[in-house]
Amino acid sequence: MKKNEGKPQLSLMYTSFMEEVVRVREYGIKKHGSPEGWVTTSTLEHIDSALRHIMAFKSWLLHESIGEELDVESGLDHLAMAACNLMFEIERKYMDIKNTENVWDKVEERAMKNYEKETKNE
């Protein structure tokens, strides 16, 4: 029997949430050109962005004529945009990546590990 105690039950994550956040990631990568470029954005910038998206959605929710359900620039869900910004900061905390001079070394090292895993599985 497999020992799953203490491991996160990832099936509890809603598919709709993951799909919306992935749409935001795809948009961001297309716009900015790098899947790991987020690490150069400060934590405070991500938090500010998340809060702006939440407030835009809240304004729309309470007063449809003031806020907006979707982000005007991307056409994507404000809550997914906020979630993506928060995801970056959870990842930064989890990976202990700080905005320091060696951040690109850490990103490159991580990318190489991912590449090696993918090529082994082929």
C-alpha positions in Angstrom: 0.0 0.0 0.0 1.2 3.4 -0.9 2.0 5.8 1.9 0.2 9.1 1.2 0.0 10.5 4.8 1.3 14.0 4.9 1.2 14.4 1.2 -1.1 17.1 -0.4 -4.2 15.7 -2.0 -3.9 17.6 -5.2 -7.2 16.2 -6.5 -8.8 18.7 -4.2 -7.7 21.5 -6.5 -10.6 22.6 -8.8 -9.8 22.1 -12.5 -11.4 25.4 -13.4 -9.0 27.2 -11.1 -6.0 25.5 -12.6 -7.2 26.2 -16.2 -7.8 29.9 -15.5 -4.4 30.4 -13.9 -2.7 28.5 -16.8 -4.5 30.8 -19.2 -3.0 33.8 -17.3 0.5 32.1 -17.4 0.2 31.5 -21.1 -0.8 35.1 -21.7 2.0 36.4 -19.6 4.6 34.2 -21.2 3.4 35.3 -24.7 3.5 39.0 -23.6 6.8 38.9 -21.7 8.6 36.1 -23.5 9.9 34.1 -20.6 8.2 31.5 -18.4 10.5 32.4 -15.5 10.6 36.2 -16.0 8.3 36.6 -13.0 11.2 36.2 -10.6 12.6 39.6 -11.6 9.3 41.2 -10.4 9.4 42.2 -6.8 7.1 40.6 -4.2 5.5 43.9 -3.5 4.7 44.4 -7.2 3.0 41.0 -7.4 1.0 41.8 -4.2 0.0 45.2 -5.5 -1.1 43.7 -8.8 -3.1 40.9 -7.1 -4.9 43.5 -5.0 -5.7 45.7 -8.0 -7.2 42.7 -9.8 -9.2 41.8 -6.7 -10.4 45.3 -6.2 -11.5 45.6 -9.9 -13.5 42.4 -9.5 -15.0 43.5 -6.2 -16.0 46.8 -7.7 -17.7 45.0 -10.6 -19.4 42.6 -8.2 -20.8 45.4 -6.1 -21.4 48.0 -8.8 -21.3 46.5 -12.3 -21.0 50.0 -13.8 -17.7 50.8 -11.9 -15.4 47.7 -12.0 -14.9 45.0 -14.5 -15.4 41.3 -14.5 -12.5 40.7 -16.9 -9.2 42.4 -17.3 -9.5 44.9 -20.1 -6.0 44.4 -21.6 -6.0 40.6 -21.6 -9.7 39.7 -21.5 -8.8 37.2 -18.7 -10.5 36.7 -15.3 -9.4 39.2 -12.7 -9.4 36.6 -9.9 -7.2 34.3 -12.0 -4.9 37.2 -12.6 -4.7 37.8 -8.9 -4.3 34.1 -8.2 -1.4 33.9 -10.6 0.4 36.8 -8.9 -0.1 35.1 -5.5 1.1 31.8 -7.0 4.4 33.4 -8.0 4.9 34.6 -4.4 4.1 31.2 -3.0 6.6 29.7 -5.4 9.2 32.3 -4.5 8.7 31.4 -0.8 8.7 27.7 -1.5 11.8 27.8 -3.6 13.4 30.5 -1.4 14.2 32.6 -4.5 14.9 36.1 -3.5 15.5 39.1 -5.8 19.3 39.0 -5.6 22.1 39.0 -8.0 22.2 35.2 -8.2 18.5 34.8 -9.1 19.2 33.9 -12.7 21.6 31.2 -11.6 18.8 29.6 -9.5 16.3 29.9 -12.4 18.8 28.4 -14.8 19.6 25.5 -12.4 15.9 24.9 -11.9 15.2 24.9 -15.7 18.0 22.5 -16.3 16.6 20.1 -13.6 13.2 20.3 -15.3 14.7 19.7 -18.7 16.7 16.7 -17.5 13.5 15.2 -15.9 11.6 15.6 -19.2 14.3 14.1 -21.3 14.7 11.1 -19.1 10.9 10.4 -19.4 11.0 10.5 -23.2 
